[in-house]
């Protein structure tokens, strides 16, 4: 007679089958067994508050991995503390294409290492939400930044990192504070106070208050002077023109007189010039002790010029008396 099956064994078998089915669905549903993943460790010296396990690791907003583990590292050699972050990246996150057929610059190379060394792929902490303060791992190309690697002994490949934007801002502010502390602030404040006091005393002085009135008076004087000059320029110009006309007429009379061979009148003119020079010289000698401000040297030079002019005129008249044809033919060579 056959033995009847135990209901308890049947129930346990069914529960085990259901558990295996759930595990299989979770495993194959996530696609983990079919993914090509790589694990890296990242080192940060700054504050990692807001970064949690499971936080995304994204490239330009597209998730390509996540944070799997976080650990504090203490360097006994330098007493520095680092935050070690282990991330897992999907090797198939990038769909490869060729814009130029047959051109593959990564052929035969490790794609991740090539992106790090040649393209400047770096990781940094970035805010996921400004409201909650959560952080995530941001990946991007920074070709101008050096690949800083610490080289610590850890069972994961190291991924180069950069300081976060907040850390860079804090570093800049700290450098600014150090520079400001080196400035002689007390001396600068004292100089500024002295300059302000000097300006205040100058502004409140009576001479500064009188300056606008003095400037106004000066402008009025300059305006009157300009008006006077405008009135005097026209008569002066007329007088100069009249004098020029008279001089031209005198020169014409002199030419006529020469051509008429009126030598005696020229002689008398020369004698008159000599007599005037003698009288001026005598007058200078008489007034030399009275008017000290007169430049006697210049007056004597003028008198000498007049005397030489009279002698020249006399010699010219003597030559015309001997050669009257010179007025028409000129001087013989």
MARROLO-775353 format. One record per atom (N, C-alpha, C): x, y, z; residue in three letters. Coordinates in steps of 0.02 Angstrom, whole numbers, padded with zeros to 5 digits, always signed. Example, Ala and Ser with C-alpha at 12.3 -4.5 7.8 and 13.67 -1.06 7.14 Angstrom:
+00660-00284+00390ALA;+00615-00225+00390ALA;+00660-00165+00390ALA;+00642-00112+00354SER;+00684-00053+00357SER;+00645+00002+00394SER;
***
This chain:
+00042-00059+00000UNK;+00000+00000+00000UNK;+00045+00062+00000UNK;+00034+00110-00049UNK;+00078+00169-00055UNK;+00066+00217+00003UNK;+00127+00252+00019UNK;+00125+00301+00075UNK;+00101+00369+00050UNK;+00059+00401+00085UNK;+00030+00466+00067UNK;+00083+00521+00076UNK;+00089+00570+00027UNK;+00139+00624+00031UNK;+00122+00673+00086UNK;+00177+00697+00119UNK;+00168+00744+00174UNK;+00151+00814+00147UNK;+00102+00843+00175UNK;+00082+00911+00154UNK;+00134+00962+00172UNK;+00170+00951+00226UNK;+00222+00999+00247UNK;+00279+01000+00197UNK;+00298+00940+00172UNK;+00353+00938+00123UNK;+00332+00971+00058UNK;+00270+00961+00040UNK;+00246+00993-00022UNK;+00246+01069-00014UNK;+00225+01094+00044UNK;+00225+01166+00055UNK;+00295+01195+00054UNK;+00343+01160+00084UNK;+00412+01185+00084UNK;+00441+01186+00014UNK;+00425+01134-00025UNK;+00450+01132-00094UNK;+00422+01191-00135UNK;+00359+01207-00125UNK;+00328+01262-00161UNK;+00359+01328-00141UNK;+00370+01339-00076UNK;+00401+01401-00054UNK;+00472+01409-00080UNK;+00510+01354-00082UNK;+00578+01358-00109UNK;+00578+01375-00182UNK;+00529+01346-00219UNK;+00526+01361-00290UNK;+00508+01435-00302UNK;+00463+01460-00260UNK;+00444+01531-00268UNK;+00504+01576-00252UNK;+00543+01559-00200UNK;+00601+01600-00183UNK;+00653+01599-00238UNK;+00665+01541-00268UNK;+00712+01537-00324UNK;+00687+01578-00383UNK;+00621+01576-00394UNK;+00594+01615-00450UNK;+00602+01690-00438UNK;+00593+01713-00377UNK;+00601+01785-00362UNK;+00673+01806-00371UNK;+00719+01764-00347UNK;+00790+01780-00354UNK;+00809+01783-00428UNK;+00783+01736-00466UNK;+00798+01735-00537UNK;+00770+01796-00572UNK;+00710+01816-00553UNK;+00679+01875-00584UNK;+00719+01938-00567UNK;+00739+01943-00504UNK;+00777+02002-00484UNK;+00845+02005-00519UNK;+00877+01948-00525UNK;+00944+01946-00554UNK;+00941+01958-00629UNK;+00900+01920-00663UNK;+00897+01928-00735UNK;+00859+01991-00756UNK;+00811+02012-00713UNK;+00774+02074-00729UNK;+00818+02135-00726UNK;+00864+02138-00679UNK;+00909+02196-00675UNK;+00962+02194-00730UNK;+00972+02136-00759UNK;+01021+02130-00813UNK;+01092+02130-00788UNK;+01102+02118-00723UNK;+01169+02123-00695UNK;+01215+02069-00723UNK;+01188+02011-00735UNK;+01230+01957-00759UNK;+01254+01969-00831UNK;+01219+02014-00865UNK;+01237+02026-00935UNK;+01274+02092-00944UNK;+01288+02126-00889UNK;+01322+02191-00894UNK;+01397+02183-00886UNK;+01434+02225-00922UNK;+01506+02228-00915UNK;+01523+02287-00870UNK;+01534+02274-00806UNK;+01545+02327-00756UNK;+01618+02330-00735UNK;+01638+02390-00714UNK;+01706+02401-00688UNK;+01701+02440-00623UNK;+01741+02421-00575UNK;+01742+02454-00510UNK;+01805+02496-00503UNK;+01797+02556-00476UNK;+01853+02603-00465UNK;+01847+02632-00396UNK;+01903+02657-00371UNK;+01902+02693-00308UNK;+01922+02765-00321UNK;+01887+02811-00288UNK;+01899+02882-00294UNK;+01919+02909-00226UNK;+01969+02955-00225UNK;+01992+02984-00162UNK;+01974+03058-00162UNK;+01941+03080-00108UNK;+01924+03151-00099UNK;+01951+03174-00032UNK;+01980+03235-00032UNK;+02005+03264+00029UNK;+01955+03310+00063UNK;+01904+03331+00025UNK;+01855+03376+00054UNK;+01798+03340+00089UNK;+01748+03380+00107UNK;+01690+03354+00142UNK;+01644+03318+00093UNK;+01627+03255+00108UNK;+01583+03215+00065UNK;+01512+03211+00094UNK;+01494+03258+00137UNK;+01427+03256+00166UNK;+01375+03265+00111UNK;+01325+03221+00110UNK;+01274+03222+00059UNK;+01283+03168+00006UNK;+01341+03134+00007UNK;+01352+03079-00039UNK;+01334+03013-00004UNK;+01288+02976-00032UNK;+01264+02915-00001UNK;+01276+02856-00047UNK;+01273+02796-00016UNK;+01279+02735-00056UNK;+01218+02730-00102UNK;+01231+02715-00164UNK;+01178+02713-00214UNK;+01172+02777-00254UNK;+01209+02830-00234UNK;+01207+02893-00272UNK;+01233+02881-00342UNK;+01205+02914-00391UNK;+01224+02901-00461UNK;+01293+02928-00477UNK;+01325+02895-00524UNK;+01386+02920-00556UNK;+01367+02934-00628UNK;+01363+02998-00647UNK;+01334+03018-00711UNK;+01385+03055-00753UNK;+01377+03046-00819UNK;+01417+03083-00867UNK;+01370+03131-00904UNK;+01378+03196-00890UNK;+01337+03248-00920UNK;+01262+03233-00913UNK;+01245+03212-00852UNK;+01175+03202-00835UNK;+01149+03133-00849UNK;+01187+03089-00882UNK;+01165+03022-00898UNK;+01199+02973-00850UNK;+01159+02934-00814UNK;+01186+02888-00764UNK;+01223+02831-00799UNK;+01284+02819-00775UNK;+01324+02764-00802UNK;+01355+02721-00747UNK;+01331+02732-00686UNK;+01355+02692-00630UNK;+01326+02718-00565UNK;+01352+02692-00509UNK;+01327+02713-00444UNK;+01380+02702-00391UNK;+01369+02732-00333UNK;+01414+02724-00276UNK;+01398+02659-00241UNK;+01448+02617-00230UNK;+01438+02552-00198UNK;+01462+02551-00126UNK;+01511+02592-00111UNK;+01539+02588-00043UNK;+01577+02652-00029UNK;+01578+02671+00035UNK;+01615+02730+00057UNK;+01656+02711+00119UNK;+01717+02738+00123UNK;+01760+02720+00178UNK;+01809+02778+00192UNK;+01821+02790+00257UNK;+01870+02840+00277UNK;+01939+02809+00279UNK;+01988+02846+00252UNK;+02057+02822+00250UNK;+02101+02872+00288UNK;+02142+02845+00334UNK;+02187+02887+00374UNK;+02258+02872+00354UNK;+02293+02923+00331UNK;+02363+02916+00310UNK;+02407+02926+00371UNK;+02439+02873+00395UNK;+02481+02877+00455UNK;+02546+02914+00440UNK;+02564+02921+00376UNK;+02626+02955+00360UNK;+02619+03031+00362UNK;+02561+03055+00342UNK;+02550+03128+00339UNK;+02494+03153+00384UNK;+02458+03108+00416UNK;+02401+03125+00459UNK;+02345+03158+00421UNK;+02340+03142+00357UNK;+02285+03168+00317UNK;+02229+03115+00312UNK;+02169+03141+00306UNK;+02111+03097+00302UNK;+02080+03103+00232UNK;+02064+03047+00201UNK;+02034+03045+00135UNK;+01968+03008+00140UNK;+01924+03025+00095UNK;+01861+02988+00087UNK;+01867+02944+00026UNK;+01868+02879+00037UNK;+01872+02832-00018UNK;+01802+02812-00040UNK;+01788+02823-00104UNK;+01722+02808-00132UNK;+01732+02755-00187UNK;+01699+02698-00179UNK;+01702+02645-00229UNK;+01640+02651-00273UNK;+01652+02657-00338UNK;+01596+02662-00385UNK;+01600+02604-00434UNK;+01544+02587-00461UNK;+01539+02535-00511UNK;+01510+02565-00574UNK;+01548+02562-00629UNK;+01528+02593-00692UNK;+01508+02540-00742UNK;+01459+02558-00781UNK;+01435+02514-00834UNK;+01480+02522-00895UNK;+01513+02468-00914UNK;+01558+02470-00971UNK;+01522+02481-01037UNK;+01457+02468-01038UNK;+01419+02475-01100UNK;+01377+02539-01099UNK;+01395+02586-01056UNK;+01355+02648-01051UNK;+01360+02688-01116UNK;+01417+02686-01149UNK;+01427+02722-01211UNK;+01412+02677-01271UNK;+01370+02701-01315UNK;+01357+02667-01379UNK;+01406+02694-01430UNK;+01449+02652-01454UNK;+01503+02674-01497UNK;+01480+02684-01569UNK;+01502+02738-01599UNK;+01488+02754-01669UNK;+01552+02778-01702UNK;+01551+02784-01768UNK;+01608+02810-01806UNK;+01582+02863-01855UNK;+01599+02926-01841UNK;+01578+02980-01887UNK;+01617+02977-01952UNK;+01678+02948-01949UNK;+01718+02938-02009UNK;+01730+02862-02016UNK;+01704+02835-02069UNK;+01707+02763-02079UNK;+01779+02737-02079UNK;+01791+02688-02037UNK;+01857+02657-02034UNK;+01906+02693-01989UNK;+01887+02748-01957UNK;+01932+02786-01913UNK;+01912+02770-01841UNK;+01955+02733-01805UNK;+01943+02714-01736UNK;+02007+02728-01697UNK;+02009+02784-01661UNK;+02069+02804-01625UNK;+02082+02762-01563UNK;+02031+02725-01540UNK;+02039+02683-01481UNK;+02052+02610-01498UNK;+02062+02596-01560UNK;+02071+02526-01580UNK;+02131+02494-01545UNK;+02119+02437-01513UNK;+02172+02401-01479UNK;+02194+02432-01413UNK;+02156+02479-01385UNK;+02175+02512-01322UNK;+02120+02502-01270UNK;+02140+02507-01208UNK;+02091+02505-01153UNK;+02052+02570-01155UNK;+01988+02566-01166UNK;+01947+02626-01177UNK;+01946+02671-01116UNK;+01941+02641-01057UNK;+01938+02682-00996UNK;+02004+02718-00984UNK;+02060+02683-00990UNK;+02125+02714-00981UNK;+02138+02767-01034UNK;+02116+02754-01095UNK;+02126+02803-01148UNK;+02086+02866-01133UNK;+02024+02858-01109UNK;+01983+02916-01092UNK;+02013+02956-01035UNK;+02044+02921-00987UNK;+02075+02955-00930UNK;+02138+02991-00950UNK;+02182+02958-00987UNK;+02248+02985-01002UNK;+02247+03034-01061UNK;+02209+03019-01112UNK;+02210+03060-01173UNK;+02155+03112-01175UNK;+02095+03095-01151UNK;+02038+03141-01156UNK;+02026+03180-01092UNK;+02059+03161-01038UNK;+02053+03199-00975UNK;+01989+03183-00937UNK;+01967+03120-00937UNK;+01907+03101-00899UNK;+01923+03104-00825UNK;+01883+03143-00788UNK;+01893+03153-00716UNK;+01827+03146-00680UNK;+01832+03136-00613UNK;+01773+03131-00571UNK;+01776+03184-00517UNK;+01718+03212-00498UNK;+01715+03262-00445UNK;+01646+03258-00412UNK;+01642+03285-00351UNK;+01579+03288-00316UNK;+01539+03347-00341UNK;+01475+03336-00352UNK;+01431+03389-00377UNK;+01364+03384-00340UNK;+01330+03441-00332UNK;+01265+03439-00297UNK;+01211+03407-00339UNK;+01177+03358-00310UNK;+01121+03327-00343UNK;+01057+03367-00332UNK;+01051+03396-00273UNK;+00994+03438-00256UNK;+01017+03491-00207UNK;+01004+03554-00225UNK;+01022+03609-00180UNK;+00977+03613-00120UNK;+00917+03584-00125UNK;+00870+03586-00069UNK;+00890+03536-00015UNK;+00904+03474-00036UNK;+00921+03421+00012UNK;+00996+03418+00026UNK;+01037+03448-00017UNK;+01109+03445-00007UNK;+01141+03380-00028UNK;+01105+03339-00065UNK;+01133+03275-00087UNK;+01184+03286-00143UNK;+01234+03241-00143UNK;+01287+03244-00193UNK;+01286+03182-00236UNK;+01319+03188-00293UNK;+01329+03131-00337UNK;+01398+03136-00369UNK;+01419+03085-00405UNK;+01484+03084-00438UNK;+01474+03108-00509UNK;+01506+03163-00526UNK;+01501+03192-00593UNK;+01564+03173-00633UNK;+01554+03144-00691UNK;+01608+03125-00736UNK;+01606+03170-00798UNK;+01665+03193-00818UNK;+01668+03234-00879UNK;+01740+03240-00900UNK;+01750+03269-00960UNK;+01817+03278-00987UNK;+01845+03345-00964UNK;+01904+03344-00935UNK;+01941+03404-00916UNK;+02013+03396-00943UNK;+02023+03407-01007UNK;+02088+03393-01038UNK;+02145+03436-01011UNK;+02130+03494-00984UNK;+02183+03538-00960UNK;+02204+03524-00888UNK;+02171+03478-00855UNK;+02187+03463-00785UNK;+02231+03400-00781UNK;+02282+03401-00739UNK;+02325+03342-00732UNK;+02288+03285-00697UNK;+02307+03224-00713UNK;+02277+03165-00682UNK;+02313+03152-00616UNK;+02284+03178-00561UNK;+02314+03170-00495UNK;+02294+03102-00466UNK;+02343+03059-00458UNK;+02332+02993-00430UNK;+02373+02986-00366UNK;+02341+02959-00312UNK;+02375+02953-00247UNK;+02415+02888-00242UNK;+02394+02837-00277UNK;+02432+02775-00278UNK;+02428+02735-00214UNK;+02374+02742-00176UNK;+02366+02702-00115UNK;+02353+02629-00132UNK;+02373+02586-00086UNK;+02364+02514-00096UNK;+02292+02496-00080UNK;+02254+02484-00133UNK;+02183+02468-00126UNK;+02164+02421-00182UNK;+02121+02371-00169UNK;+02106+02320-00219UNK;+02060+02343-00275UNK;+02065+02407-00295UNK;+02026+02433-00351UNK;+02069+02482-00390UNK;+02054+02486-00454UNK;+02090+02534-00496UNK;+02071+02606-00475UNK;+02121+02649-00473UNK;+02108+02718-00451UNK;+02083+02762-00509UNK;+02032+02801-00495UNK;+02005+02847-00544UNK;+02024+02918-00524UNK;+02055+02959-00569UNK;+02077+03026-00549UNK;+02018+03071-00532UNK;+02027+03113-00482UNK;+01974+03157-00459UNK;+01996+03230-00461UNK;+01947+03275-00456UNK;+01959+03347-00452UNK;+01922+03374-00391UNK;+01946+03430-00363UNK;+01909+03461-00308UNK;+01840+03484-00333UNK;+01792+03482-00289UNK;+01725+03506-00306UNK;+01725+03582-00314UNK;+01672+03607-00345UNK;+01666+03680-00355UNK;+01667+03716-00288UNK;+01636+03688-00238UNK;+01635+03720-00172UNK;+01705+03720-00141UNK;+01742+03665-00150UNK;+01811+03663-00124UNK;+01855+03715-00159UNK;+01847+03722-00225UNK;+01886+03773-00261UNK;+01869+03843-00236UNK;+01804+03856-00223UNK;+01784+03921-00197UNK;+01813+03933-00128UNK;+01811+03882-00086UNK;+01839+03890-00019UNK;+01915+03901-00022UNK;+01949+03865-00067UNK;+02021+03876-00074UNK;+02037+03947-00097UNK;+01997+03972-00144UNK;+02008+04041-00167UNK;+01997+04092-00112UNK;+01944+04081-00072UNK;+01930+04126-00016UNK;+01985+04124+00037UNK;+02010+04064+00051UNK;+02064+04058+00099UNK;+02127+04094+00075UNK;+02142+04087+00010UNK;+02200+04122-00017UNK;+02190+04197-00014UNK;+02129+04220-00027UNK;+02114+04291-00023UNK;+02122+04317+00048UNK;+02099+04278+00097UNK;+02105+04298+00167UNK;+02179+04302+00187UNK;+02220+04255+00164UNK;+02292+04257+00180UNK;+02324+04319+00149UNK;+02304+04336+00088UNK;+02332+04396+00055UNK;+02311+04459+00092UNK;+02248+04462+00114UNK;+02224+04521+00150UNK;+02260+04528+00217UNK;+02274+04472+00249UNK;+02308+04475+00314UNK;+02379+04502+00308UNK;+02409+04492+00250UNK;+02477+04516+00240UNK;+02480+04592+00225UNK;+02423+04621+00208UNK;+02422+04692+00193UNK;+02429+04734+00256UNK;+02465+04791+00253UNK;+02471+04836+00311UNK;+02406+04877+00319UNK;+02354+04844+00344UNK;+02289+04877+00349UNK;+02291+04937+00394UNK;+02326+04931+00451UNK;+02329+04988+00498UNK;+02361+05049+00465UNK;+02415+05038+00429UNK;+02449+05094+00395UNK;+02404+05123+00341UNK;+02370+05080+00304UNK;+02325+05105+00252UNK;+02268+05145+00281UNK;+02240+05122+00336UNK;+02186+05159+00369UNK;+02210+05226+00394UNK;+02270+05227+00423UNK;+02297+05291+00448UNK;+02308+05341+00391UNK;+02335+05316+00335UNK;+02345+05360+00278UNK;+02279+05386+00250UNK;+02230+05342+00247UNK;+02165+05362+00222UNK;+02134+05414+00268UNK;+02141+05404+00334UNK;+02114+05453+00382UNK;+02149+05520+00374UNK;+02215+05519+00365UNK;+02252+05582+00356UNK;+02230+05618+00293UNK;+02220+05579+00239UNK;+02198+05610+00176UNK;+02129+05641+00183UNK;+02084+05606+00218UNK;+02016+05633+00228UNK;+02018+05696+00271UNK;+02061+05696+00323UNK;+02067+05756+00364UNK;+02094+05815+00324UNK;+02144+05802+00281UNK;+02172+05856+00241UNK;+02120+05884+00193UNK;+02081+05840+00162UNK;+02029+05863+00117UNK;+01976+05903+00154UNK;+01958+05879+00214UNK;+01908+05914+00253UNK;+01931+05983+00274UNK;+01995+05989+00296UNK;+02021+06054+00315UNK;+02027+06102+00256UNK;+02043+06074+00198UNK;+02048+06116+00138UNK;+01979+06142+00117UNK;+01930+06098+00121UNK;+01863+06118+00100UNK;+01833+06170+00147UNK;+01847+06163+00212UNK;+01819+06209+00261UNK;+01859+06273+00269UNK;+01916+06279+00235UNK;+01957+06340+00242UNK;+01924+06398+00206UNK;+01941+06460+00230UNK;+01912+06520+00201UNK;+01936+06532+00130UNK;+01999+06514+00117UNK;+02026+06524+00049UNK;+01989+06481-00001UNK;+01970+06419+00020UNK;+01932+06376-00026UNK;+01862+06404-00038UNK;+01833+06433+00015UNK;+01766+06463+00006UNK;+01769+06524-00039UNK;+01825+06562-00036UNK;+01831+06622-00078UNK;+01851+06605-00149UNK;+01871+06545-00163UNK;+01895+06526-00230UNK;+01842+06538-00284UNK;+01779+06517-00275UNK;+01729+06530-00328UNK;+01722+06604-00345UNK;+01723+06648-00292UNK;+01715+06720-00305UNK;+01776+06747-00342UNK;+01837+06724-00323UNK;+01897+06746-00358UNK;+01897+06723-00430UNK;+01875+06662-00442UNK;+01870+06638-00510UNK;+01821+06679-00551UNK;+01765+06698-00519UNK;+01715+06738-00554UNK;+01743+06806-00572UNK;+01779+06837-00524UNK;+01810+06902-00538UNK;+01862+06897-00594UNK;+01901+06843-00592UNK;+01952+06834-00644UNK;+01920+06827-00712UNK;+01866+06790-00716UNK;+01832+06782-00780UNK;+01804+06848-00805UNK;+01778+06890-00758UNK;+01752+06955-00779UNK;+01809+06998-00806UNK;+01867+06996-00772UNK;+01925+07035-00794UNK;+01949+07012-00863UNK;+01952+06947-00872UNK;+01973+06921-00937UNK;+01923+06940-00992UNK;+01859+06940-00975UNK;+01809+06959-01024UNK;+01817+07033-01043UNK;+01828+07077-00992UNK;+01838+07148-01006UNK;+01901+07159-01048UNK;+01954+07122-01032UNK;+02016+07129-01070UNK;+02005+07109-01143UNK;+01969+07054-01153UNK;+01956+07033-01221UNK;+01915+07085-01259UNK;+01866+07115-01224UNK;+01826+07167-01256UNK;+01868+07227-01275UNK;+01913+07247-01230UNK;+01957+07304-01244UNK;+02003+07289-01303UNK;+02030+07229-01305UNK;+02074+07211-01360UNK;+02036+07211-01426UNK;+01974+07188-01424UNK;+01933+07189-01485UNK;+01922+07260-01510UNK;+01915+07308-01463UNK;+01904+07378-01483UNK;+01967+07409-01510UNK;+02026+07389-01481UNK;+02088+07421-01501UNK;+02120+07389-01563UNK;+02101+07328-01578UNK;+02134+07294-01634UNK;+02119+07328-01700UNK;+02056+07351-01710UNK;+02037+07382-01774UNK;+02076+07447-01786UNK;+02078+07496-01738UNK;+02119+07556-01749UNK;+02192+07541-01760UNK;+02218+07491-01721UNK;+02288+07474-01727UNK;+02302+07446-01797UNK;+02258+07404-01821UNK;+02266+07377-01889UNK;+02265+07432-01941UNK;+02218+07481-01933UNK;+02213+07536-01980UNK;+02277+07578-01978UNK;+02304+07589-01917UNK;+02365+07629-01911UNK;+02424+07593-01944UNK;+02429+07527-01934UNK;+02483+07490-01965UNK;+02479+07493-02041UNK;+02418+07486-02067UNK;+02411+07490-02139UNK;+02430+07559-02165UNK;+02411+07613-02128UNK;+02428+07681-02149UNK;+02503+07691-02147UNK;+02535+07664-02093UNK;+02608+07670-02088UNK;+02643+07633-02145UNK;+02616+07575-02162UNK;+02645+07537-02217UNK;+02638+07575-02283UNK;+02581+07607-02293UNK;+02571+07647-02354UNK;+02619+07706-02357UNK;+02627+07739-02298UNK;+02674+07796-02296UNK;+02745+07773-02310UNK;+02763+07714-02283UNK;+02831+07689-02295UNK;+02841+07674-02369UNK;+02790+07645-02401UNK;+02795+07631-02472UNK;+02804+07696-02512UNK;+02766+07747-02491UNK;+02771+07812-02526UNK;+02840+07842-02516UNK;+02868+07836-02455UNK;+02935+07863-02442UNK;+02987+07828-02485UNK;+02980+07761-02489UNK;+03028+07724-02530UNK;+03023+07745-02603UNK;+02962+07757-02626UNK;+02953+07779-02696UNK;+02984+07847-02706UNK;+02974+07893-02657UNK;+03005+07960-02663UNK;+03081+07955-02664UNK;+03106+07908-02623UNK;+03179+07900-02620UNK;+03206+07876-02687UNK;+03170+07830-02718UNK;+03192+07805-02783UNK;+03190+07862-02835UNK;+03137+07902-02834UNK;+03132+07958-02881UNK;+03189+08007-02869UNK;+03202+08017-02806UNK;+03256+08065-02789UNK;+03323+08039-02814UNK;+03335+07974-02808UNK;+03398+07946-02832UNK;+03404+07953-02908UNK;+03347+07937-02942UNK;+03350+07941-03015UNK;+03358+08013-03039UNK;+03333+08061-03000UNK;+03341+08131-03019UNK;+03409+08157-03000UNK;+03451+08112-02969UNK;+03519+08131-02950UNK;+03519+08190-02902UNK;+03470+08189-02855UNK;+03468+08243-02805UNK;+03513+08222-02748UNK;+03575+08221-02760UNK;+03623+08198-02710UNK;+03628+08243-02651UNK;+03619+08308-02662UNK;+03626+08354-02606UNK;+03573+08342-02553UNK;+03512+08324-02574UNK;+03459+08311-02525UNK;+03475+08248-02485UNK;+03503+08197-02517UNK;+03522+08137-02481UNK;+03577+08152-02431UNK;+03624+08193-02452UNK;+03678+08212-02406UNK;+03649+08247-02345UNK;+03602+08294-02358UNK;+03572+08328-02301UNK;+03533+08278-02257UNK;+03502+08228-02288UNK;+03466+08177-02248UNK;+03515+08139-02204UNK;+03573+08121-02232UNK;+03623+08085-02193UNK;+03649+08127-02136UNK;+03661+08193-02151UNK;+03685+08237-02098UNK;+03632+08245-02044UNK;+03569+08247-02064UNK;+03515+08252-02014UNK;+03513+08190-01969UNK;+03522+08131-02000UNK;+03523+08069-01961UNK;+03580+08069-01912UNK;+03641+08094-01936UNK;+03699+08096-01891UNK;+03686+08145-01834UNK;+03656+08202-01850UNK;+03642+08251-01798UNK;+03592+08222-01747UNK;+03541+08186-01771UNK;+03492+08157-01726UNK;+03525+08104-01682UNK;+03571+08066-01710UNK;+03606+08015-01671UNK;+03648+08047-01617UNK;+03683+08103-01634UNK;+03723+08138-01584UNK;+03680+08165-01528UNK;+03622+08194-01545UNK;+03577+08221-01494UNK;+03551+08165-01449UNK;+03533+08108-01479UNK;+03507+08052-01439UNK;+03561+08026-01392UNK;+03623+08023-01417UNK;+03678+07999-01375UNK;+03690+08047-01317UNK;+03688+08112-01332UNK;+03697+08162-01279UNK;+03641+08156-01227UNK;+03579+08147-01252UNK;+03523+08141-01206UNK;+03530+08078-01163UNK;+03555+08024-01191UNK;+03566+07963-01153UNK;+03617+07973-01098UNK;+03672+08009-01115UNK;+03723+08021-01065UNK;+03697+08064-01008UNK;+03653+08113-01024UNK;+03626+08156-00973UNK;+03576+08120-00928UNK;+03538+08073-00957UNK;+03485+08040-00917UNK;+03507+07973-00890UNK;+03570+07956-00900UNK;+03592+07889-00879UNK;+03590+07882-00803UNK;+03607+07933-00768UNK;+03606+07929-00696UNK;+03538+07938-00666UNK;+03490+07961-00705UNK;+03423+07974-00677UNK;+03377+07913-00685UNK;+03375+07886-00746UNK;+03330+07829-00759UNK;+03372+07766-00762UNK;+03374+07728-00709UNK;+03416+07669-00706UNK;+03384+07609-00741UNK;+03319+07613-00750UNK;+03284+07556-00780UNK;+03293+07551-00855UNK;+03323+07605-00888UNK;+03331+07604-00961UNK;+03391+07562-00979UNK;+03383+07520-01028UNK;+03438+07477-01051UNK;+03482+07519-01098UNK;+03536+07547-01071UNK;+03580+07592-01110UNK;+03618+07554-01164UNK;+03633+07491-01151UNK;+03669+07453-01201UNK;+03630+07447-01265UNK;+03565+07435-01260UNK;+03523+07429-01319UNK;+03518+07497-01355UNK;+03513+07551-01316UNK;+03509+07617-01346UNK;+03573+07635-01383UNK;+03630+07618-01353UNK;+03694+07632-01386UNK;+03700+07591-01450UNK;+03677+07529-01447UNK;+03679+07488-01508UNK;+03636+07518-01563UNK;+03578+07545-01543UNK;+03534+07578-01592UNK;+03567+07639-01622UNK;+03600+07678-01582UNK;+03634+07739-01607UNK;+03691+07721-01654UNK;+03727+07667-01637UNK;+03781+07646-01681UNK;+03754+07624-01749UNK;+03696+07589-01748UNK;+03666+07570-01811UNK;+03645+07630-01852UNK;+03618+07681-01818UNK;+03598+07742-01854UNK;+03660+07777-01884UNK;+03715+07780-01847UNK;+03776+07812-01873UNK;+03802+07775-01934UNK;+03802+07708-01930UNK;+03826+07669-01987UNK;+03780+07678-02047UNK;+03714+07685-02034UNK;+03668+07696-02090UNK;+03682+07763-02123UNK;+03697+07815-02084UNK;+03712+07881-02113UNK;+03775+07878-02154UNK;+03828+07844-02130UNK;+03890+07838-02168UNK;+03878+07802-02233UNK;+03836+07748-02230UNK;+03821+07711-02291UNK;+03786+07754-02342UNK;+03738+07795-02318UNK;+03702+07840-02364UNK;+03751+07890-02396UNK;+03798+07917-02355UNK;+03846+07965-02381UNK;+03890+07933-02435UNK;+03914+07872-02422UNK;+03956+07838-02472UNK;+03916+07823-02535UNK;+03852+07806-02527UNK;+03810+07792-02585UNK;+03802+07855-02628UNK;+03792+07912-02596UNK;+03784+07975-02633UNK;+03848+07993-02670UNK;+03906+07983-02637UNK;+03970+07997-02670UNK;+03979+07954-02732UNK;+03958+07891-02726UNK;+03965+07846-02784UNK;+03920+07868-02841UNK;+03858+07891-02825UNK;+03812+07913-02877UNK;+03838+07977-02912UNK;+03872+08020-02873UNK;+03899+08080-02904UNK;+03953+08063-02955UNK;+03990+08010-02941UNK;+04043+07991-02987UNK;+04018+07945-03043UNK;+03964+07908-03028UNK;+03936+07862-03078UNK;+03860+07869-03080UNK;+03834+07920-03109UNK;+03760+07930-03111UNK;+03725+07878-03154UNK;+03761+07846-03200UNK;+03727+07797-03243UNK;+03713+07732-03205UNK;+03736+07726-03143UNK;+03725+07664-03104UNK;+03652+07653-03088UNK;+03613+07710-03084UNK;+03542+07702-03070UNK;+03505+07666-03126UNK;+03532+07672-03188UNK;+03499+07639-03244UNK;+03531+07572-03261UNK;+03598+07568-03260UNK;+03633+07508-03282UNK;+03653+07462-03224UNK;+03653+07488-03164UNK;+03677+07449-03108UNK;+03751+07456-03098UNK;+03777+07424-03046UNK;+03848+07428-03030UNK;+03889+07386-03079UNK;+03946+07416-03103UNK;+03990+07380-03148UNK;+04027+07325-03111UNK;+04035+07268-03147UNK;+04070+07211-03117UNK;+04146+07221-03121UNK;
***
